[in-house]
């Protein structure tokens, strides 16, 4: 079984390789009657595409998305939507010297161990370039959410690079689009710029932490036990290339809290319950509370670095490797729009699941 599909009712299947002629996705389960054109999707892909600053890979891809099916006269028909993004700036020769060597930190060795072969050109299917298709699918999800749940707003940003964390006391969300790190703390963004420039010039890399927040999510999305909203969000974020950890709300920090500190107290407001805090990250028992849904994920350092590393060859010989080519010194930067896309797909999927199960019926309070 080849698992290339995620989602329950809103299902996304991605296809293609980093250095193939194209990549893309098939989006199935999109409701009919939603206005959708390439122009609706392209802005999201423009945020993710490479080569936009000196802090990301200098591979030049326009990442122009084409809608091949599933719409008629600019409106979704309810049939599968096929999206394609052509690869136009591959340099496969950059990988010719490492075809017989496994790059430490990459999926080269596990792909070989599982399948008996691999595509060495940029990692093939395991390349982060696959995430362009997810961002395109996320654009579709955003359009449907805008029609079915217009209160939902999804924003991602970087909160940590290496050991340097953003200061939430300085957060200004208007700053997110003003620096190359999608960071709401302009002071730490300036520090990151200097730090990452040094790493880039030395051929090294660093990890990062991304936070994605969905505001305006209605209460009642998700289900107990095996249909939890947070478990699907965790799986979605963990499926992103290079992600090694995911947390919801207070996450790992909740282990250091007491019950008194962790419980999100409630008072009654004019429109329903009002929470005094959000350690739960907007989800209780796998079901959304109506608060902001907050997810964070940790992205490891880019494994492609110029520092020589010990490795082995396909023949079992010990060797040394330097990974040349065009790589992100901090792959977490371009993971921000990918995290947003995955959030959009999961929220929409659970909105459709809830409509199918409950028809939108809700228990009343007060």
N, C-alpha and C positions, 0 to 999 in steps of 0.2 A: 504494500500500500504506500502510495506517495502522497504525503499530507501537504498540500499546497493551498488548502482552503480554510478560511476561518469565518465564524459567524453562524447563527442559527437560521433566522429568517432572512436577514440581510447578509448574504453570503458573498465573500470575495475570494476569488482564486487568482493568484498571481502567477505569471509565467515569464520566462526569458532569463538570459544571462548577461553579465556585465559587459562582455565583449562580443555578444551576438549581434545580429542586425537590428533587433528591437527587443523591448520588454513591455509588459503591460499587465492587464488584469481583466477578468470577467466579473462583473457585478450582477448578481442575481437576487431577486427579491425586492427590487426597487419598486415602490408603488407607481402606478401610471398617473399621468396628468401633471407631473412636476416639470416646470420649465428647466431645461438643461441644454447648454451648449459648451463647446470647448472654452469659450471665454469665461464661463463660470468656474472652470477647473484650473485654468492656466495660472492665475495669481498664486494659488497654493503651491503649484510646482515651481514657480519662480522663486518662492521663498526657500525651497529645498535645494535647488540646482547648484552644482559645483561651480567653482571659479569666481564667486562673487566678492571675495576678499582674499588678502594674502594669508588669512588664517585657515583657509580650507584648501582642498585639493585644487590644483590648477587645470584639471581636466575640464575642457570646455564643451558643455552640452547645453543646447537650448531647451531640452526637455519639453518639446512641443507635443501636446497630447492630441490624439485623434480619436473621435468617437466613431466606431465602425458599425455599431448596431445598437438597438434598444431605444432609439428616439425617432420621432417623426415630426418634421416641421418644428424642431426645437423643444419638443415635449416628450417625456418618457412614456413608453408604451406598456410597461410592465413586463416586457421581455428582457432577456439578458443584455446587459450593456457591455460591449467590448471596447476597451480602451487600449490604445497603443502609443508607445513612446519610442521613437527611433534612436538608436545609438549612432552618433556621428563623429565622435572623437576618441575612438579606441586606439591604444598603442600596445598591441599584443606583444610586440617585440620586447617590451620592458620586462616581460615575464619569462622569456625564453631560457634565461640562465637558471631559473629556479624550478623548471618543470620536473626535475628529478629529485628536488629537495623539498622537505616539508618546512614551511615557515612557522617558527614558534609563535604560539598565540593565535594562529589561524586555524580554520577548519580543514586545512589541506589533509592532515593525517587522518582525521576521523572520516572524511569523505572517502579516502582511499581504503581505509579499513572496512567501511560499510559496503561500498559499491565496487571496489576493485579498480576504480579509475576515477579521475577527476579532471576538471577543466582548470588548468593553471592560470588562465588569462584573467587576472584580476579577481580570482576566487570563483569565477563562474556564477553559479546559483547562490553561493554563500556570500557574495559581495553585497555591500551596503547599497549598491546601485539598485537592488531589488526594491528598496523602499520607495523609489519614485512611483512605482505602481500603487503602493499603499496610499501615498499622498493623493494620487488621482482618485482612488476610491473614496478617500476621506472627503474630497471635494464633492462627490456625489452625495455622500451622507450629510454633509452640511446643507446642501440644497433641500434635501428632504426634511431635515430637522427644521429648517427655516419655514417650511410649509406646515409641518405638523406640530412643532413645538417652538415657536418663534422666540420664546423666552430664553432658550438655551444659547449660551455664549461660551466658547472654548478658547482658552489662552494658555500657551506654553511659554516657559522661559527657563533660563539656566540659573541655578542658585548656588552652584559650587563648581570650581575648576581646581583640580588637585586638592591642596589643603586650604585653599582660599575660598571662604564662603561669603555669599552676599549678606548684607545687613538688612534685615527686614524693616528696621526702623527708617531706612532710607529708601524704601520701595516707592517708586513712581512708575506706574504701569505705562505711562506715556513714553518712558525711556526704552521700552522693550524694542521698538522699531527704530531706535536712534543709534544703536551700536551693533557691531557684528556678532555679538554673543547672545542676543535676545535677553539681555539682563535688565531687570528693573532697578538695579542699584548702579548708578553711573560711576560712582567712585571706585567700586571694586572692578567694574568693567575696564576702567583705565589701567588698573593694576594687572588685570588678566592680559590686556593687550601687550604690555611690556614683557610680561613673563612668557607668554606664548610665542612672541617674536623670537626670543632667545632660544626656546625649544625648537622652533621651526628651523632656525638657521643651523642648529647643531644636529638636525635630523632625528630629534627625539619626539616624544608625544606625551600626552597626559589625559587623564580621565575627567569625568564631569558628572554632575547630578542635575537632572531636569525635573521641573515640576510642571504638571499640567492640571489646570483647574477648569471644571465645567460648572458654570453658574446657571441658575434658572432651571436646573433639572427637576422635573416634578417628582413629588414623593410617590412611592409605590413601584418604581422600576426595579426589577430583579426578583429573585425567588429564594426561598430557603434551601439550604443544603447544597444541591448540585447545580442550581441555576443562579447562584449568587452574582450580583452585579460586580462585586469587588473581585471575585475569583476570575471572572471573564476579563476584567480590566487588567488584573495582574498577568494573566496569560498573554493578553494582547501586547502589553508593554515588554514582557520578557521575550516575546518572539522577535522583537526588533534586534537587528544585528548589534553585537557588542554589549548588549545589556546584561548585567550580572546581578542586579538586585532591584526589587520593586517594593514599595510600601504605600499603604493607604492611610491618609490622615496622619496621626502621630507616628504610625508605623513602628519601627524598632524602638523609638524613644518611649513608647507607651510602657515598655518593660520596666522603665525606671520610675514610673508614676505610681502613686497610690490610687486606690479606688476613689477617694475623695477628689483627687486632682483630675482623674481621667474621665469621670462621669460628666457628660455634657448636660448641665442643668437646663430645665425648661420652665418658661413662664408663659402665660397666655396673652397673646397679643390680639389686636383687632381682627386679624386675618388668620388666626390660628396659632399653634405653638411657636415660641421664639426660643432659640437655643442660646445659651450664654457662652458656649465655646464649640469647637468642632474637632475634637480629638478623633472622632470616628471617621472623619473625612467624608461626611455626607452619606454614610452607608451604615445601617444597623441590621444585623441578621441577614445580610446579603441584599437588603432592600433600601433604596434611596430614601432619605429623610426629607428632602426638599432643600437641604443646605447645599453649599458648594461641594461638589465631588472633587477631592484632592488626591492626586496620585504623583508619586515621585519615583524616578528610576535612575539607577547608577549605570553609567557607560564606561567601560574600561578604556585604557589608553589604546590608541591605534597600534596594532601589532606590527605594521609595516614601518620599520625604522632603519636608519642607516648605520646604527651601531652593530658591529658583527655579533652574531649570536650562534651558539652551538646548536647543531641539529643532526638529523640523520637523513640518508637518502632512501629512495624506494628500494635500492639493493641492500639496505641495511648497513651502509657504511657511515661512520661518523664524519661530519663535515662542518663547515662554517658558512653562514649565509648573511648577506646584506640585501635587504629588500629595496630595490630601486623602483622608480616610477613616481607617480603623482598621488600623494596621500595626504589625508587630513591630519595635522598635528594634534587636533582635538576633535574627534569624530562626533562628540557630544553636541557641537554647535549645530550641525545639520540634522541632529536627531530631534530638535525641538519641533519642527513642523511634522515630523513623522509621528511623534507622540500625540500631537494634536489630532492627526488623522485617525490614529487608532482609537483615541477617545471618542471621536465623532462616530466611527463605525460601531463601537460597542454600545454607546448610548442609544443610537438609532435602532440597533438590533433589539435591545431590551424594550425600547418603546413599542416596537412592532409586536414583540412577544407579549407584552402586557395588554395591548389592544386585542390580541387574539384570545387571551385567557380571560380577562376581566371586562373587556369592552370599555375600559376607563372608569369603571365603578370604583368609588373610594369610600372608606369608612369616614364618618363625620366626627369631628371633635368640637364640643361646645354647642 
